[in-house]
Amino acid sequence: MKAKQMYCVLSALIYGGCLVAFSAEGVGKQPGIDQAKADKPNIVFIVADDLGPGWVDFDGSNPKINTPNLERLAESGMVFNKAYAAATVCSPTRAALITGMSPAQIGLTTHIPGIAGRERPAPKGGPRDAATLKHLPLELPSYARELKKQGYATGFLGKWHLAGEGSVKTKDGIVDSRYHPEHYGFDSNIGGCAYGQPKSWFDPYRNGTIKDRKKGEYLTDRLGDEAVEFIKANKDKPFHLSLWTYNVHTPIKAPAELVKKNGGDKYLAMLESMDGAVGKVLDALEATGTIDNTMVVFYSDNGGWKATEWLADKKGSMLEGGLRVPMAVSWPGIIQPGTQSDEPVNSMDFFPTFVHAAGGSTKGITQLEGLDLKPLFQGSEKLDRDALYWHYPHNRPDVKYYMGSSILMGDWKLYEGHGTIPDALFNLKDDPMETTNLVKQNPELVDRLRDKLTQYLKSVDAKMPPVTDQRISSKSR
């Protein structure tokens, strides 16, 4: 699957959208699909950290990559060739996943810093960072809460990074436990605190939400074991498990035997370890007889810390390399094995997808900006939306495009730089590496896209850099 997946991501039309909840009712049924399997499926949501496309077997080309369990997952379901993260860095994407709301609407638009006041310095002549939240507000929607309403057992394992700043100053990563996963609808939490990266990859973990068990044990192995125990404990009722690994975030460390197996390459060893945790989950689902009624999703929180050679830039950038992520979904009886989708999807789509699959409703949750993905699972080629939006009003001078907002519609991507970076227009079909700025050649298109982007930012009351109005408000404009 590697080669045939690789370049198809560069050619399909780009769509996206906001502030809509999409119903799967009326979508045609697939031949040979058991529709009864749609009732109360178990849902397993595996989210990697800082993993870009091209670094797993199902969408990569590097023969040294060893992720057979992710390949197994992809072959049993659907690969999404145009999956996007809601943000270029971790915390805002994670907030978007939980709430179904964009980082701009939430007001949490960059990673929660490890040290208070650690905003990026402004480039000469440019603005400082916009204000951003330091934790995920408790009053916002949570897919875990909605799943509990439908009778689901819910568990969280791994990286949270939504619970306060200053974690590097703590001994255990706990800044304010009021904002840990168990307060957003999860019955249990192992690993989730304010940490953006592990204090230690090996036991003792120095993480207040993980009980040390065996000195020298690797964190990802431990999380895989905990996932197995959760599945076994809840096999007789509907369950949801969010397994959000700390791999492959820095510091790059892995078990010595895996490093040796991968020729001394610690990054490849981290990938293999992450894949091993995925394998434990799949094996547990098979062993408990639950795999035939379980949706398994694999996704990442932003573009790669290690760049993808066929995408521009990396984590932190608003170019494709900072926003595109690998994604595969398996759901026996609903998704035909070995299928692909070229329809762009984003982080906010998982909330309505999970809740609707569980038999719940999102009609009363007006903040949602995602669409239910089930139509794509059942063979539809498109979703009913026309544009995707991003807002990252922050300085990050280690990448090319930061401090700005962007819109993708059709083949066109407009980037507005808030006075720090020149505005840019790219045609992703003709220029997938985003090298040629077409702003001057397409003034009417630029105006149209800019108007849509401005209206979106107003609709979500997006926080702006302080050199502009403190906030673009629908009430003041």
Buried (B, 14 or more C-beta within 10 A) or exposed (E): BBEEBBEBBBEBBBBBBBBBBBBBEEBEEBEEBEEEBBEBBBBBBBBBBBBBBBBBBBBBBBEEBBBBBBBBBBBBBBBBBBBBBBBBBBBBBBBBBBBBBBBBBBBBBBBBBBEEEEBBEBBEEBBBBBBBBBBBEEEBBBBBBBBBEBEBBBBBBBBBBBBBBBBBEBEBBBBBBEBBBBBBBBBBBBBBBBBBBBBEBBBBBBBBBBEEEEEEBBBBBBBBBBBBEBBEBBBEEBBBBBBBBBBBBBEBBBBEEBBEBBEEBBBBBBBBBBBBBBBBBBBBBEEBEBBBBBBBBBBBBBBBBBBBEBBBBBBBBBBBBBBBBBBBBBBBBBBBEEBBBBBBBBBBBBBBBBBBBBBBBBEEBEBBBBBBBBBBBBBBEEBEBEBBBBBBBBBBBEBBBBBBBBBBBBBBBBBBBBBBBEBBBBBBBEBBBBEEBBBEEBEEBBEBBBEBBBEBBBBBBBBBBBBEEEBBEEEEE
